[in-house]
């Protein structure tokens, strides 16, 4: 019997290692030949993919924007690649790989087409007219693409329900997994510092991540507790329509409200130095940064929003706050400052939940089982 082949399709090459590395290893251990497809694969990522047993293949894919001619070329090039590789199974994640990868897979006659919806992004929560137009277009494209799928996985039940209600996918094709999981050995427990209090957010610098709310809450807390630190780690995304305005962040930095560290490949030292992890996002799939902070034993303050609310048992390992509500966020921050023993107590609960629910090996077993491998 010939070796079975899987192609995994991504928007960002680095995510193949950072978010799917353990899943790729799992497939390789199961004796699958794994092709890792993404645009702009640098030499370092190529080496890392090769080291875990995958075969990197570069593809042409515009990550943002809609250009019908470019998108048709993308589908055609993906079709040619998949046909040439003669893969049996395709696994795509994030919007463009899911849409174009699914259509190309169908055209190439791939036997098993699988997609992971990692979150709905700003287009599904946008309120401006252009965002609403893009939302409608994205839904139409999803409907066409997902009809080709054997399995569509979601990272939270809210997203699953929304897609079913909007008739973008048939319920019997769907399943829910606990995010992309977290390596609980790599993100090992360290006791949170409760003497010098600091709050941390790790994210791309987008409005929908709740960054403005984080900055406004920090300003309120600093009025009462000026010694408390607020850290931001993450890259600017100037090409993203949802990108924050640099001048707002720069003002907060100049006024010593926040410390900005930019993009960091290894976030563990920042989590280790923090007391409480914060992500007031408007909507997520399952936020990986929250899982990493939980695994390292940090209490969480996050939004009562799809994808976020699954990570916190309110009052046990942290707090849920309403979206776009910086005052509620500030109140919960002040609670931890004034009840420091709760930082350690809730941090231990976070670690327990990470071990029981979000261990990457358990999550990958679930994915493999749902794919019928």
FIPATOR-656010 format. One record per residue (C-alpha): residue number from 1; chain; x, y, z. Coordinates in steps of 0.02 Angstrom, whole numbers, plus 32768, in hexadecimal, padded with zeros to 4 digits. Each point is the difference from the previous one (the first is absolute). Example, Ala and Ser with C-alpha at 12.3 -4.5 7.8 and 13.67 -1.06 7.14 Angstrom:
BEGIN
nr;kette;xx;yy;zz
1;A;8267;7F1F;8186 $
2;A;8045;80AC;7FDF $
This chain:
BEGIN
nr;kette;xx;yy;zz
1;A;8000;8000;8000 $
2;A;8047;80AA;7FCE $
3;A;8028;8084;8083 $
4;A;7F6E;8076;8022 $
5;A;8020;80B9;7FE5 $
6;A;7FBE;8095;8062 $
7;A;8011;80B7;7FCB $
8;A;7FEA;8084;8086 $
9;A;7FE0;80AF;7FBC $
10;A;8026;809F;8062 $
11;A;8002;80BD;7FE6 $
12;A;809E;801A;8067 $
13;A;8090;7F85;7FF6 $
14;A;8035;801F;80B4 $
15;A;7F54;7FC6;803D $
16;A;8023;7F52;7FBA $
17;A;8084;7FEF;8089 $
18;A;7FB6;806D;8089 $
19;A;7F4B;7FC6;7FF5 $
20;A;8001;7F5A;7FA0 $
21;A;80AE;7FBB;8021 $
22;A;7FC5;7F7B;807B $
23;A;7F72;7FCD;7F8B $
24;A;807A;7FEC;7F6E $
25;A;8071;7F96;8071 $
26;A;7F69;7F94;802C $
27;A;7FD8;7FE1;7F48 $
28;A;80B6;7FD7;7FDA $
29;A;8001;7F83;8092 $
30;A;7F65;7FB2;7FB2 $
31;A;8067;7FE4;7F60 $
32;A;7FAD;8085;7F96 $
33;A;8067;8061;7F82 $
34;A;7FDD;80B5;8032 $
35;A;800F;8094;7F8A $
36;A;7FFF;80AB;8054 $
37;A;7FBF;8087;7F8A $
38;A;800E;80BB;8022 $
39;A;803B;80A1;7FAC $
40;A;80AB;804C;8022 $
41;A;8050;7F70;805F $
42;A;80A7;8040;8041 $
43;A;8098;7F8E;8011 $
44;A;7FF0;7FF2;80BD $
45;A;7F4B;7FC5;7FF4 $
46;A;802D;7F89;7F72 $
47;A;8085;7FB2;806E $
48;A;7F89;7FF2;8094 $
49;A;7F7A;7FAE;7F95 $
50;A;807F;7F87;7FB6 $
51;A;803F;7FD6;80AF $
52;A;7F52;7FCB;803A $
53;A;7FEB;7F93;7F66 $
54;A;7F98;8070;7F8C $
55;A;8026;8033;7F4D $
56;A;7FF0;80BE;7FEC $
57;A;7FB1;8040;7F5E $
58;A;7FF0;80B9;7FDB $
59;A;7F5D;803F;7FB4 $
60;A;7FC4;80A8;7FBE $
61;A;7F7C;8044;8077 $
62;A;7FD0;80B4;8028 $
63;A;7FD2;7FFE;80B9 $
64;A;7F94;809C;7FFE $
65;A;7F8C;8059;7F88 $
66;A;7F8F;7FC2;7F76 $
67;A;8039;8004;7F4B $
68;A;7F98;7F8A;7F92 $
69;A;8089;7FE8;7F7F $
70;A;8087;7FDC;8082 $
71;A;7F8B;7F8D;805F $
72;A;7FD7;7F9B;7F64 $
73;A;80BB;7FEF;7FE0 $
74;A;8016;7FC5;80B4 $
75;A;7F7B;7F7A;7FEC $
76;A;804B;7FC7;7F5A $
77;A;80B1;7FF8;8046 $
78;A;7FC5;7FA3;809A $
79;A;7FA0;7F87;7F91 $
80;A;809E;7FDE;7F99 $
81;A;8069;7FE6;809D $
82;A;7F84;7F88;8052 $
83;A;7FE8;7FA0;7F5D $
84;A;80BC;7FEF;7FE9 $
85;A;801C;7FC8;80B4 $
86;A;7F6E;7F86;7FEF $
87;A;7FCB;8018;80B6 $
88;A;7F77;7F99;8053 $
89;A;7FD5;807A;808B $
90;A;7FFF;80BE;800E $
91;A;7FF7;8061;80A4 $
92;A;7FEE;80BD;7FF0 $
93;A;7FF0;8089;8083 $
94;A;7FDF;80BC;8001 $
95;A;7F8B;8052;7F83 $
96;A;805F;8002;7F5B $
97;A;804C;7F52;800C $
98;A;7F56;7FBB;8034 $
99;A;7FA2;8052;7F70 $
100;A;807F;7FED;7F75 $
101;A;804C;7F5E;8042 $
102;A;7F55;7FAC;8008 $
103;A;7FCF;8034;7F4F $
104;A;80AA;7FCE;7FB9 $
105;A;7FF8;7F59;805D $
106;A;7F55;7FD9;7FB6 $
107;A;803F;8028;7F50 $
108;A;809B;7F94;801E $
109;A;7F95;7F6C;8036 $
110;A;8044;7FF7;80B2 $
111;A;7FA7;7F75;8061 $
112;A;7FF6;8052;80AB $
113;A;7FEF;80BD;8010 $
114;A;8009;8048;80B0 $
115;A;7FFC;80B2;8041 $
116;A;801C;8053;80A8 $
117;A;7FA7;80A5;801F $
118;A;8078;8056;8077 $
119;A;7F96;809B;801E $
120;A;7F94;8076;7F9C $
121;A;806B;809D;8000 $
122;A;7FCD;80B5;7FF3 $
123;A;7F91;7FE5;7F66 $
124;A;7F81;7F9D;8066 $
125;A;7FF9;8082;808B $
126;A;801C;809D;7F99 $
127;A;7F7E;8089;8004 $
128;A;8034;8070;7F6F $
129;A;7FB0;7FEE;7F54 $
130;A;80A0;7FBE;7FAC $
131;A;8014;7F7E;808B $
132;A;7F4B;7FCA;7FEB $
133;A;8019;7FED;7F43 $
134;A;809E;7F98;801D $
135;A;7FA0;7F9A;8082 $
136;A;7F79;7FD4;7F80 $
137;A;8081;7FD4;7F7D $
138;A;8064;7F96;807C $
139;A;7F63;7FA1;8031 $
140;A;7FD6;7FDC;7F49 $
141;A;80B0;7FC0;7FE2 $
142;A;7FFC;7F97;809F $
143;A;7F5C;7FB1;7FC8 $
144;A;8048;7FCA;7F58 $
145;A;80A5;7FC4;804B $
146;A;7FBA;7FA2;8096 $
147;A;7F86;7FA0;7F92 $
148;A;809B;7FA6;7FBF $
149;A;8039;7FCD;80B0 $
150;A;7FF0;7F59;8054 $
151;A;8020;804F;80AA $
152;A;7FFB;80B2;8042 $
153;A;8049;801A;80AE $
154;A;7FDF;8096;806E $
155;A;805D;803C;809B $
156;A;7F64;8031;805F $
157;A;7F46;7FD6;7FFB $
158;A;7FCB;80B5;7FDB $
159;A;805A;8000;7F58 $
160;A;7FBA;7F54;7FD7 $
161;A;7F4F;803A;8028 $
162;A;8013;809F;7F99 $
163;A;803B;7FA1;7F65 $
164;A;7F72;7F82;8010 $
165;A;7F7B;8086;801C $
166;A;803E;8062;7F69 $
167;A;7FFD;7F5E;7F9B $
168;A;80B7;800D;7FD4 $
169;A;801C;7F4A;802E $
170;A;7F97;7F66;8028 $
171;A;8001;7FD4;80B9 $
172;A;802C;7F49;7FE2 $
173;A;80A6;8036;7FB1 $
174;A;8036;8065;8099 $
175;A;805C;7FE5;80A3 $
176;A;804B;8068;808D $
177;A;80B2;7FEE;8043 $
178;A;8055;8059;8092 $
179;A;8063;807C;7F98 $
180;A;80AD;7FD1;7FC4 $
181;A;8031;7FC8;80AF $
182;A;809C;802F;805F $
183;A;80A0;7FA1;8024 $
184;A;7FF3;7FF9;80BE $
185;A;80B7;7FC7;8010 $
186;A;8043;808F;7F97 $
187;A;7F8F;807E;8059 $
188;A;8024;7FBC;80AD $
189;A;7FB8;8041;80A3 $
190;A;8054;808F;805C $
191;A;7FB4;8053;8098 $
192;A;7FB9;80AC;7FD3 $
193;A;804F;8098;8050 $
194;A;7F85;804C;807A $
195;A;8076;807E;8051 $
196;A;8021;8074;7F6D $
197;A;7F60;7FF6;7F99 $
198;A;8007;8003;7F43 $
199;A;7F7E;7FDE;7F7A $
200;A;8029;7FBC;7F53 $
201;A;7FAE;7FF5;7F55 $
202;A;804E;7FA4;7F6C $
203;A;7FAD;801D;7F58 $
204;A;800C;804B;7F54 $
205;A;7FDD;80B9;8012 $
206;A;7F4B;7FFD;7FC6 $
207;A;7F67;805A;8044 $
208;A;7F9E;7F5C;8009 $
209;A;807F;7FBB;807D $
210;A;7FBF;8081;807C $
211;A;80A2;8063;8003 $
212;A;7FAA;80A8;8013 $
213;A;7F9D;7FBC;8094 $
214;A;80A2;7FBD;804C $
215;A;8053;80AB;7FF1 $
216;A;7F68;805D;8045 $
217;A;7FF1;7F86;8092 $
218;A;80BA;8013;8024 $
219;A;7FE9;80BD;8007 $
220;A;7F74;7FEF;8080 $
221;A;8063;7F86;806B $
222;A;809F;8069;7FF8 $
223;A;7FA0;8094;804B $
224;A;7FE6;7F98;809E $
225;A;8098;7F8D;7FFB $
226;A;808C;8058;7F9F $
227;A;8080;7F79;802B $
228;A;7FA3;7F77;7FA0 $
229;A;804A;7FD1;7F56 $
230;A;7FA2;7FDF;7F5D $
231;A;805E;7FA4;7F76 $
232;A;7FD5;7FE9;7F48 $
233;A;8059;7F7F;7F93 $
234;A;7FD8;7FEC;7F48 $
235;A;801C;8040;7F50 $
236;A;7FB0;8090;7FA3 $
237;A;7F91;7FCB;7F6E $
238;A;7FFC;809D;7F94 $
239;A;7FB3;7FA3;7F6B $
240;A;7F6D;7FC5;8067 $
241;A;7F67;8074;7FF7 $
242;A;7FE5;7FDF;80BA $
243;A;80AE;803A;8032 $
244;A;8008;8078;8093 $
245;A;803A;80B4;7FE9 $
246;A;80B8;800E;802D $
247;A;7FEB;80AC;804E $
248;A;7F87;7FBB;8084 $
249;A;807E;7F7D;8037 $
250;A;8090;807C;7FF8 $
251;A;7FA3;8079;8072 $
252;A;7FE3;7F75;807F $
253;A;80B9;7FD3;7FF9 $
254;A;8036;80B6;8013 $
255;A;7F8E;8014;8098 $
256;A;804A;7F61;8050 $
257;A;7F56;7FAA;7FFE $
258;A;803F;7F68;7F9F $
259;A;80A6;7FAE;7FD5 $
260;A;8009;7FC9;7F4A $
261;A;8077;7F72;7FD3 $
262;A;7FD3;7FE2;7F49 $
263;A;8002;7F55;7FAF $
264;A;8054;7F74;8062 $
265;A;8017;7F4F;7FC0 $
266;A;800D;7FB9;80B0 $
267;A;7F7B;804A;8072 $
268;A;8024;7F8F;8096 $
269;A;8072;807C;805B $
270;A;7F77;8084;7FF6 $
271;A;7F7B;7F8A;8043 $
272;A;8076;7FCA;808B $
273;A;801D;80B6;8033 $
274;A;7F45;8027;8001 $
275;A;7F81;7FEF;808C $
276;A;7F5D;7FFB;7F9B $
277;A;7FE0;7FE1;7F47 $
278;A;7F7E;806B;7FA6 $
279;A;7FAA;7FEE;7F57 $
280;A;7F63;806C;7FEB $
281;A;7FE5;7FC2;7F4D $
282;A;7F5A;8017;7FA5 $
283;A;8002;7F50;7FB8 $
284;A;807D;7F70;7FEF $
285;A;800A;7F4D;7FC7 $
286;A;8059;7FCA;809E $
287;A;8086;807E;8030 $
288;A;80A8;7FA7;8000 $
289;A;8054;8085;806B $
290;A;7F7E;7FE3;808A $
291;A;8023;7F44;7FFC $
292;A;80BB;8021;800F $
293;A;7FE6;8075;8094 $
294;A;7F8B;7F81;8053 $
295;A;8080;7F76;7FE8 $
296;A;8082;806D;8057 $
297;A;7F8A;801C;8093 $
298;A;7FBB;80AD;7FE2 $
299;A;7F50;8038;802D $
300;A;7FA1;8045;7F6A $
301;A;7F92;8096;7FDF $
302;A;7FAC;7FED;7F58 $
303;A;7F5E;802D;7FA6 $
304;A;7F5B;7FA9;8011 $
305;A;800C;7FE4;7F44 $
306;A;8006;7F69;7F8B $
307;A;80A2;7FA0;8014 $
308;A;8037;8063;8098 $
309;A;7F78;7FCC;8079 $
310;A;802D;7F47;7FEC $
311;A;80AA;801D;8053 $
312;A;7FC2;804A;80A4 $
313;A;7F90;7FBF;8089 $
314;A;7FCC;80AA;8044 $
315;A;8043;8018;80B0 $
316;A;8065;7F5F;7FFC $
317;A;8095;801C;7F8C $
318;A;7FDA;80B6;7FD7 $
319;A;7F74;8070;7FC7 $
320;A;7F93;801E;7F67 $
321;A;7FD8;80B5;7FD6 $
322;A;7F87;804A;7F7F $
323;A;804E;802C;7F58 $
324;A;8030;80B6;7FDF $
325;A;7FEE;8028;80BA $
326;A;80A3;8048;8043 $
327;A;7FB1;8031;80A7 $
328;A;7FCF;7F4C;8028 $
329;A;80AD;7FC9;7FCA $
330;A;8052;807F;8075 $
331;A;7F93;7FC4;8092 $
332;A;803D;7F4D;7FEB $
333;A;80B4;803B;7FF4 $
334;A;7FEA;8061;80A2 $
335;A;7FB3;7F64;8050 $
336;A;80A3;7FA2;7FE4 $
337;A;8069;8092;8040 $
338;A;7F99;8005;80A0 $
339;A;7FF1;7F42;8014 $
340;A;80AF;7FC3;7FD6 $
341;A;7FEA;7F52;8048 $
342;A;7F7D;7FE3;7F78 $
343;A;8086;8014;7F7B $
344;A;805B;7F64;803C $
345;A;7F60;7F9F;8025 $
346;A;7FAE;8024;7F58 $
347;A;80A7;7FE5;7FA7 $
348;A;8005;7F4D;8041 $
349;A;7F4E;7FE6;7FBF $
350;A;8035;803F;7F54 $
351;A;808B;7F7F;7FFA $
352;A;7F87;7F74;8030 $
353;A;7F86;8031;7F76 $
354;A;8090;8009;7F81 $
355;A;8037;7F50;8030 $
356;A;7F51;7FB5;7FFD $
357;A;7FB4;8058;7F69 $
358;A;8086;8051;7F93 $
359;A;8097;7F8B;8001 $
360;A;8037;8002;7F49 $
361;A;8013;7F42;7FFB $
362;A;7F4C;7FE7;803A $
363;A;7FC2;8081;7F82 $
364;A;8060;7FAF;7F71 $
365;A;7FBC;7F53;802D $
366;A;7F52;804A;7FF3 $
367;A;8026;804F;7F56 $
368;A;8049;7F5E;7FBB $
369;A;7F69;7F9E;803F $
370;A;7F84;807B;7FB4 $
371;A;805E;7FF8;7F59 $
372;A;7FEC;7F43;8005 $
373;A;80BB;7FDE;7FF2 $
